[in-house]
Every structure is written in C-alpha cells, then in structure tokens.
C-alpha cells in the first residue's frame, strides 16, 4: 500500500525527482509523464539527452538554481520550470527537485509580448481604421479567432464599424442600447461578457452563422464607454481563459488609443477655426490633458523646445521640464481643476539639447463636451534672454557698486604726483600699495569690458596660433625669469576661428599658470584634427583643489591664495564658447594642472 507521501506526490501535477550519483530517480507518476520515462530509475545521461545542449542550463540544474528549459517528451516539446537543492539521503549527496510544466504559461507570455507589440503599433497608427485593422489581424492571425467585430456607439444604438465572418445582412445590424445582444449587455454594464454557449442565452442575436460561444469586451477609457470588441467561435466554450485575458488587454489598449485619436480629431476641428491665430502667434501654445499629456502644440512651441509637433504630441509634460518644475505644473493643474482659475507664473522648460529655458506660463482650464475638466490650455512666452540679461545686468551692477566705484584714473594721477614728493620710506610704500591696488582695479575693469564684448555677437576671423602664442610667452618673459619658471613651447602651426579676444583668452590661461601654480615648468603643446585645434597649457605645480575644480570656470571662483577678481577663467570660458570652442581642466599625469582649449580649425 502506498504511503501518504507517495499518494500526495502522485496527486499533485508536479514532477518530483532526485539525482544520486549517475542515476535519476523518478519519484512520482507525473515526473514519468513529463519526461516520457516509464520506469522509476534511469541513467542520468538519458535525462540529459532530452534537455537542450545548453551548458548554462545543466549547470543551473546541478547547482539547484531555478531555471526554465525545454525538454523533448514523446512527439512534443514541453517547457519545464525546475526548483530544487542539495540534500543528504542514506549517506549519499543527492540533488532533489521538482519540475512544473509551464508550457501554457510560456505560450501565454509569448502571446502577451505580441499584444504589447500590437499595442505599440496601434499607438503610431495614423487613424481609427488602421487601429481596427491591427486588432482584427491580431485576433485572427495570432489567436486564431476569425469571427470578430468592433462596434461603435451611434446615438442610442450600437453599429458595426468593422467585422470579419459576419453575413451581409448582419453587417447592417443596429442594436438599440435598451434591447438584446451580448454586445449591448457588455456596453451597458461596462463589463466583459463571456457566454460559453450562446444557444442557451436569450440575449444572443446571431451575427456569425454557426457561432457557439461569444466574448464581448467594452471599449472604455476612464469612465467613458464608446464601443465593444466582440469575438465569436464555432465551438462551445472554446475561447480559453488565457485568450480572454489577452483580448481584454488588447481591448483596453485599443480604447486608450481610440480615445487619443478622438481627442486629436476634436482638436483638428477646433484647429480649423483657430489655425491662423494659433500658428501665427509668436508665443508657444500648448494643450494638455488632466494628466499633463501633450495634445497639441503650435509651431512656436515646437521651435521653442526643439521638437517637431509630431514628436511632442503624446509626450508628457514631464519630458520637457525638470522634475521639480513638473511637480509645480501638477500642483497648478490640481488647483485649476478644483477652482477653475486662470493663472500666470514663471516656469522652466528643457530644450531638446538639454538647455533650460525660462518662460512665463499663462494657463487657463478648458472643459470637454461633458462639462468636466478637460485639461489646460497655456501660452508660454520665452523670457530666457531677458532673464540672462537681468542676471548679467545685476552682475555688472554689482561690480560697479562694490569694486570699481572708488577706483579711477584721477586717483592714480594724484598718487604718481605724491610719490614724486619728498616722502619717507614708509609713506612711499603706502602710496605704492595704493597705486598697485588701482592698477588691479584697471585690470578688473578691462576684464569686465572683455566679458561684455565676449557675450555680444563678434565676427570671427582666422587667427594664426603660433605667432600669437609666441608673442604671449614673450610678454611673460620678465615675470618667468623672476619666478625662475621655464616655459617649454612647441610651436602650434594652425589657424583657428577667433578674433581679438582670442589673445586675451590665452593671456589669462597662461598668466594663471605663471602666477598661481607655483610651477617650475609650464608646457604649451598643440594637436590638430580635421575640424579642431587643441592647445594644452600644462604645469607641474601644486594643482587645483578638488573643492573648486568643478566650479573653476564660474564667476568669482578663485583659489585661497589668489588676490584676483575671480573673473579670469570665467572670462576665458565665455570667450572660448563665443568662438564655438570649449575649455576643460584636469590633473596632470605627474601632478599639476592641464588646461585644454579646443577651437575650431580653419583649413588652409
């Protein structure tokens, strides 16, 4: 008489086995059915012959790692899922495990992936007819259901929009919403209706000759039902539960896409009335649904963000702004929905190239045909340049107010006269310090002027680098000699796009290395490519502290030992970028710092 354990193992649809030495022990009847072996013990090699020749699968099995694999069983292939682990049995190490057949699950997952693929195709379909065609093809070609229909609401009835397998007479059916029909029941109840045998259901109205079972799924988006997807088959209870799940998923995706297309159609009708006004507006105009999905943009909005209108429609507002700003947009929408208010506020958008744009948003709520909140209609005015101008004006004003107001050439003149008088050594030293301070002020004023010019549109022209760099190195010769610093310059025989500010840029970079690096050697080298010229200024000095390296090209950033204004490298970056180039900084291989300037090359 079998034991309780044996009875239980034979009762569950799971194959139990153990591998001991070179033998496979089939511990229950279901294991024999899964593998096709009729005896209770077989050489383990016979089992491996039925497993795919995949070393990874075998390794996972032997290690007791969960894995799915195919096995040849009789005339068919089955997908099995293994779970198990090591055990000790009668002084032997054995691998104990179980096999569960997951063939149906694998097929379902494969079909679900096909549903997802069909859903992606629907989302880019040009119109409703294309969506309907995709759904019909999926039901027929991938699930094998040839008799299906899509019905739309037409006033107080349902009518067939597209069908396959229906008779000519039934194609013209118009089903009143207060009458019979499985599809009518699905529409009115907003719930899928599955009838295993339509012959026993008084609601059934024949559409497909010989049909025996029917599955009707309402097409609902949020709380609005606008149609039904209906599938019929010629055998009783022949639409499997897995297929009903797939069909329901497909219907849900179709409803979402159809609603989007409906919204776009309504928008097109509105555009016919307002197209001229909207498309000629200089401001960006955008229409959003309650979930911040973009339904429409005008040409100015597309130009502002750097995407085409086709690319923007269907995107979320999240895709063209920052995470923080998106939360603000959502809060504003909720307030608009609750109170119906109009508002105007500053916001930030993100251009396709990553640049952040400042805009003024003038937003108003709009309502749908049902009178409910339909979303937001907004006008967005680009104020990026104005904001930048404001920031620059504030910066220049700050400089004038704090650094330049009391420093002028007249004082320098008086100081020169004073230093020619009969002064004590201490008095002369004080006057000299004051004069030096005013010289620094003049340099600061010059930098501000250069910075202002760099931010303006400057005409570019060819600039030969070798004579320019040679001349700059010569200018620093006295200072280099005083500091006992050697400059190793390898001629850079190249011509770049630049202007008179190119010289000032290199003066600042090289001067920075001379004055602040504490270097013994400064090396200037160049590399050329077909499109660019790279000039490296490297020193073997103390390097730049990590704390300020990432912000070294920002305004007012300078080393703790620097007595400058903190404008030099910011000016350098501004000049380089105004000439279409870039500048970077890194640590040298043997210490020190390397500044690399990349400029656009002018070919001979």
Secondary structure, 3 states (H helix, E strand, C coil): CCCHHHHHHHHCCCEEEEEECCEEEECCHHHHHHHCCCCCEEEHHHHHCCECCCHHHHHHHHHCCCEEEEEEECCEEEEEEEEEEEEEECCEEEEEEEEEECHHHHHHHHHHHHHHHHHHHHHCCCCHHHHHHHHHHHHHHHCCCCEEEEEEEECCEEEEEEEECCCHHHHCCEEECCCCCHHHHHHHHCCCEEECCHHHCCCCCCCCCCCCEEEEEEEEECCEEEEEEEEEECCCCCCCHHHHHHHHHHHHHHHHHHHHHHHHHHHHHHHHHHHHHHHHCCCEEEEECCCCEEEEECHHHHHHHCCCHHHHCCCEHHHHCCHHHHHHHHHHHHHHHHHCCCEEEEEEEECCCCCEEEEEEEEEEEECCCCCEEEEEEEEEECHHHHHHHHHHHHHHHHHHHHHCCCCHHHHHHHHHHHCCCCCHHHHHHHHHHHHHHHHHHHHHHHHHHHHHHHCCCCCEEEEHHHHHHHHHHHCHHHHHHHCCEEEECCCCCEEEECHHHHHHHHHHHHHHHHHCCCCEEEEEEEECCCEEEEEEEECCCCCCHHHHCCCCCCCCCCCCCCCCCCHHHHHHHHHHHCCCEEEEEECCCCCEEEEEEEEECCC
